[in-house]
Amino acid sequence: MARTNRTVVPESRAMLKQMQYEIASEFGLYGASYGGGMDTEFASELGTIGGAGASGGTPYLGHLSSRDNGSVGGEITKRLIKQAEQSLFA
């Protein structure tokens, strides 16, 4: 069975992308490479983070290791599960 990497709810794409950058910033992966630890939440609003990558507007993060990227993905999964549990049992 082929594995596809598609978003089930396309409207959630922006929220997931924001969560990805927030978690990477919390882990010190994103802010340290762009301006020595600047606050990425406000810096991105001002347009001062990184240059545009090949995907148009997204900064190039190719210097991050697979382990670093995996830890961000794992944290996203943990937080989404926690949110789902809270909504089910609230």
KATADA-V102081 format. One record per residue. N is the residue number from 1. SS is DSSP state (a for helix, b for strand, c for the rest). PHI is phi in radians with two decimals (none if undefined). D_LAST is the distance of its C-alpha to the last C-alpha in Angstrom with 2 decimals. Layout:
BEGIN
n:N ss:SS phi:PHI d_last:D_LAST
n:N ss:SS phi:PHI d_last:D_LAST
END
This chain:
BEGIN
n:1 ss:c phi:none d_last:36.41
n:2 ss:c phi:-1.31 d_last:36.34
n:3 ss:c phi:-1.71 d_last:33.31
n:4 ss:c phi:-1.89 d_last:32.48
n:5 ss:c phi:-1.97 d_last:30.70
n:6 ss:c phi:-2.11 d_last:29.26
n:7 ss:c phi:-1.45 d_last:26.05
n:8 ss:c phi:-1.17 d_last:24.21
n:9 ss:c phi:-1.99 d_last:22.92
n:10 ss:a phi:-1.00 d_last:25.88
n:11 ss:a phi:-1.16 d_last:24.18
n:12 ss:a phi:-1.46 d_last:22.01
n:13 ss:a phi:-0.98 d_last:25.28
n:14 ss:a phi:-1.14 d_last:25.61
n:15 ss:a phi:-1.14 d_last:22.13
n:16 ss:a phi:-1.16 d_last:22.82
n:17 ss:a phi:-1.12 d_last:26.28
n:18 ss:a phi:-1.11 d_last:25.11
n:19 ss:a phi:-1.08 d_last:22.65
n:20 ss:a phi:-1.04 d_last:25.65
n:21 ss:a phi:-1.21 d_last:27.93
n:22 ss:a phi:-1.12 d_last:25.54
n:23 ss:a phi:-1.18 d_last:25.04
n:24 ss:a phi:-1.05 d_last:28.77
n:25 ss:a phi:-1.17 d_last:29.54
n:26 ss:a phi:-1.06 d_last:27.39
n:27 ss:c phi:-1.39 d_last:29.30
n:28 ss:c phi:1.37 d_last:32.53
n:29 ss:c phi:-1.56 d_last:33.53
n:30 ss:c phi:-1.64 d_last:33.69
n:31 ss:a phi:-1.15 d_last:34.82
n:32 ss:a phi:-1.15 d_last:37.54
n:33 ss:a phi:-1.54 d_last:39.34
n:34 ss:c phi:-2.22 d_last:39.35
n:35 ss:c phi:1.59 d_last:40.88
n:36 ss:c phi:1.14 d_last:40.39
n:37 ss:c phi:1.61 d_last:36.72
n:38 ss:c phi:-1.12 d_last:36.30
n:39 ss:c phi:-1.27 d_last:32.89
n:40 ss:a phi:-1.23 d_last:32.06
n:41 ss:a phi:-1.07 d_last:29.50
n:42 ss:a phi:-1.41 d_last:32.24
n:43 ss:a phi:-1.15 d_last:35.08
n:44 ss:a phi:-1.21 d_last:33.71
n:45 ss:a phi:-1.12 d_last:33.39
n:46 ss:a phi:-1.48 d_last:37.01
n:47 ss:c phi:1.35 d_last:38.08
n:48 ss:c phi:-1.80 d_last:39.57
n:49 ss:c phi:-1.66 d_last:37.92
n:50 ss:c phi:0.87 d_last:40.16
n:51 ss:c phi:-1.81 d_last:42.16
n:52 ss:c phi:-1.32 d_last:41.27
n:53 ss:c phi:-1.58 d_last:41.23
n:54 ss:c phi:-1.15 d_last:42.50
n:55 ss:c phi:-1.48 d_last:39.31
n:56 ss:c phi:1.35 d_last:40.07
n:57 ss:c phi:1.73 d_last:38.19
n:58 ss:c phi:-1.63 d_last:36.29
n:59 ss:c phi:-1.19 d_last:37.81
n:60 ss:c phi:-1.33 d_last:39.49
n:61 ss:c phi:-2.10 d_last:37.61
n:62 ss:c phi:-1.17 d_last:40.00
n:63 ss:c phi:-1.37 d_last:40.82
n:64 ss:c phi:-1.37 d_last:37.47
n:65 ss:c phi:-1.38 d_last:37.63
n:66 ss:a phi:-1.07 d_last:35.73
n:67 ss:a phi:-1.10 d_last:34.10
n:68 ss:a phi:-1.08 d_last:32.90
n:69 ss:a phi:-1.11 d_last:31.55
n:70 ss:a phi:-1.15 d_last:29.90
n:71 ss:a phi:-1.17 d_last:28.13
n:72 ss:a phi:-1.17 d_last:26.70
n:73 ss:a phi:-1.08 d_last:25.60
n:74 ss:a phi:-1.13 d_last:24.04
n:75 ss:a phi:-1.20 d_last:22.06
n:76 ss:a phi:-1.04 d_last:20.87
n:77 ss:a phi:-1.06 d_last:19.71
n:78 ss:a phi:-1.03 d_last:17.90
n:79 ss:a phi:-1.20 d_last:16.06
n:80 ss:a phi:-1.16 d_last:15.21
n:81 ss:a phi:-1.13 d_last:13.90
n:82 ss:a phi:-1.07 d_last:11.76
n:83 ss:a phi:-1.10 d_last:10.35
n:84 ss:a phi:-1.13 d_last:9.90
n:85 ss:a phi:-1.10 d_last:8.21
n:86 ss:a phi:-1.12 d_last:5.62
n:87 ss:a phi:-1.28 d_last:5.34
n:88 ss:a phi:-1.30 d_last:5.78
n:89 ss:c phi:-1.78 d_last:3.79
n:90 ss:c phi:-1.59 d_last:0.00
END
